[in-house]
Amino acid sequence: MKSYQRILSGVRPTGHIHLGNYLGAIRNWAQMSLETKEQLFCIVDQHALTTVVDSENLKENTRTIAAAYIACGIDPKKSAIFAQSHVSAHTELSWYLSCFAPLGWLNRMTQFKDKAGKNKENANLGLYAYPVLMAADILIYKATHVPVGEDQKQHVELARDLAGSFNSYYKKEIFPLPEPIISKETARIMSLRDGTKKMSKSDVSDYSRIHLLDDADTITLKIRKAKTDSDPIPSSKEGLQNRPEAENLMGIYSALSAENIDALCSEYSGQPFSSFKNALTEILIESLRPIREKMQHLLQHPDELDKVLYDGADIANLLAEKHIKEIREVLGMIPRR
Ligand code: TYM
């Protein structure tokens, strides 16, 4: 069994948590937790401010992500589940790392280019500096492994580069070099409306994604409306090439059933996508039902969710405070009283 030393990951509490977040990230965290000594799962509420300033819903969105973590199998007794804003050392380290981050490295970040779009001059500084705060989220705990979807790989690599340059400047192994852990099959779950775009919380169309809180009727409708092409199901995986929507739907089924795509193709070979969609709808409903029900139950008890977050922050703060003291010392600051 593979063993990880300390894992850290997080989700932004913006919009609806969806199937891509589950298959690409949270499901793997729950699995890795069984093989890890220490794990920290953060709800990155400060990151949320870079794109949506939604103070009315931020508390509720944060609790919803905490509920999703638990409902997807993360045990709060074994893992620290906490809000980023409850551990001040993240933002403090972020500043120190900013002073090490060459603009050239930040200019390469593709997610900033995507999110800022053509309106780069009006994008906020937080959005630009986001990868440095993300590096601080990871490095403040000296995390060794970071399980994420493909879209976050570049950010984890930046954290790794910053850790390396900090260590070599101070000639001390302060940070381990964190490794991204990406599950190949579910690295990039695509939009149900456009198989060339990833499933995303920020897509304007709810039909582009399955939310973890969607009920059976909504899932049925979304899969019925999901885009496919007019060709039948091919007899093997190769036949899915250049058919992004078809490949995505079969990939989702395969991820939920653990049946490989070749086996699925031979089972449905020659059939229209409409018959496969019935099977996909069924497996989605059955797989997500326990998660939805558990989330709904947890969300009825916000005080208990807050208690999980407070307890998680206590654990996270212990570790973060120890590390930030060491970092301040290395930076040459007068120790605090
Ligand atoms: P966020 O909130 O966009 O997404 C949370 C996690 O879900 C993964 N993911 C996907 N995986 C597969 N297919 C998809 N369509 C899909 N959409 C999202 C993401 O890769 C991510 O793992 N910057 C991060 C949050 C963050 C973080 C961190 C992560 C902040 N600090 C420190 C790890 C470590 C983000 O915006 O994720």
Boltz pocket constraint, residues with backbone or C-beta under 6 A from the ligand:
constraints:
  - pocket:
      binder: B
      contacts: [[A, 8], [A, 9], [A, 10], [A, 11], [A, 12], [A, 13], [A, 20], [A, 21], [A, 22], [A, 23], [A, 24], [A, 25], [A, 26], [A, 44], [A, 47], [A, 133], [A, 134], [A, 137], [A, 138], [A, 146], [A, 147], [A, 148], [A, 149], [A, 150], [A, 151], [A, 152], [A, 155], [A, 186], [A, 187], [A, 188], [A, 189], [A, 190], [A, 198], [A, 199], [A, 200]]
      max_distance: 6.0
